[in-house]
Amino acid sequence: MRFVGHDGMFQVLFFIEVGALAKSDAALQRTEPSETRWLSSFDALRNSIQDVAHKAYSYRRRAFYTLTAADFR
């Protein structure tokens, strides 16, 4: 899954491994994955995802990031 962040006029791409979402959302582990379920999980975890993305971007400013389950510890 991916989303775009902004720093002024610059776009920053973030990719989230589906394993990171599955690990953070127990409902995904109990049901058959679907696009709707992945998007619902993303919405439910939005604050956590934004916090992790902000931390990653603050540490080292790059044009894109891949967020993994390890980033959500």
C-alpha positions as CSV (number, residue, x, y, z in Angstrom):
1,M,0.0,0.0,0.0
2,R,1.2,3.5,-0.6
3,F,0.4,7.1,0.3
4,V,1.9,10.5,-0.4
5,G,3.1,13.0,2.3
6,H,4.0,16.6,1.7
7,D,6.8,18.8,3.0
8,G,6.1,22.2,1.6
9,M,6.0,21.8,-2.2
10,F,7.8,18.4,-2.1
11,Q,6.0,15.1,-2.3
12,V,7.3,12.2,-0.3
13,L,6.2,8.7,-1.2
14,F,5.6,6.1,1.5
15,F,5.1,2.4,0.9
16,I,3.7,0.2,3.6
17,E,4.3,-3.5,3.5
18,V,1.1,-5.4,3.8
19,G,2.7,-7.5,6.6
20,A,3.0,-4.3,8.6
21,L,-0.7,-3.7,8.4
22,A,-1.6,-7.3,9.0
23,K,0.6,-7.4,12.1
24,S,-1.0,-4.2,13.5
25,D,-4.7,-5.2,12.7
26,A,-5.9,-8.4,14.4
27,A,-9.0,-8.4,12.2
28,L,-6.8,-8.9,9.1
29,Q,-5.3,-11.9,10.6
30,R,-8.8,-13.5,11.2
31,T,-10.4,-12.7,7.8
32,E,-9.7,-13.2,4.1
33,P,-7.7,-10.2,2.9
34,S,-9.4,-7.9,0.4
35,E,-8.8,-4.5,-0.9
36,T,-11.6,-3.1,1.2
37,R,-10.2,-4.7,4.3
38,W,-6.7,-3.4,3.6
39,L,-8.1,0.2,3.1
40,S,-10.2,-0.1,6.3
41,S,-7.1,-1.2,8.2
42,F,-5.1,1.7,6.8
43,D,-7.8,4.2,7.9
44,A,-8.0,2.6,11.4
45,L,-4.3,2.9,11.8
46,R,-3.9,6.3,10.1
47,N,-2.6,8.1,13.2
48,S,0.0,5.4,13.9
49,I,1.0,5.3,10.3
50,Q,1.5,9.1,10.2
51,D,3.6,9.0,13.4
52,V,5.9,6.3,12.0
53,A,6.1,8.1,8.6
54,H,7.0,11.4,10.4
55,K,9.6,9.7,12.5
56,A,11.2,8.1,9.4
57,Y,11.2,11.4,7.5
58,S,12.6,13.4,10.4
59,Y,15.4,10.9,10.8
60,R,16.6,11.1,7.1
61,R,14.8,13.1,4.4
62,R,14.5,11.1,1.3
63,A,12.0,11.0,-1.7
64,F,10.5,7.6,-0.7
65,Y,10.3,5.2,2.2
66,T,9.2,1.7,2.8
67,L,7.6,1.1,6.2
68,T,7.8,-2.4,7.6
69,A,6.4,-4.2,10.6
70,A,9.6,-3.4,12.4
71,D,8.9,0.4,12.1
72,F,5.6,-0.1,14.0
73,R,7.1,-1.5,17.2
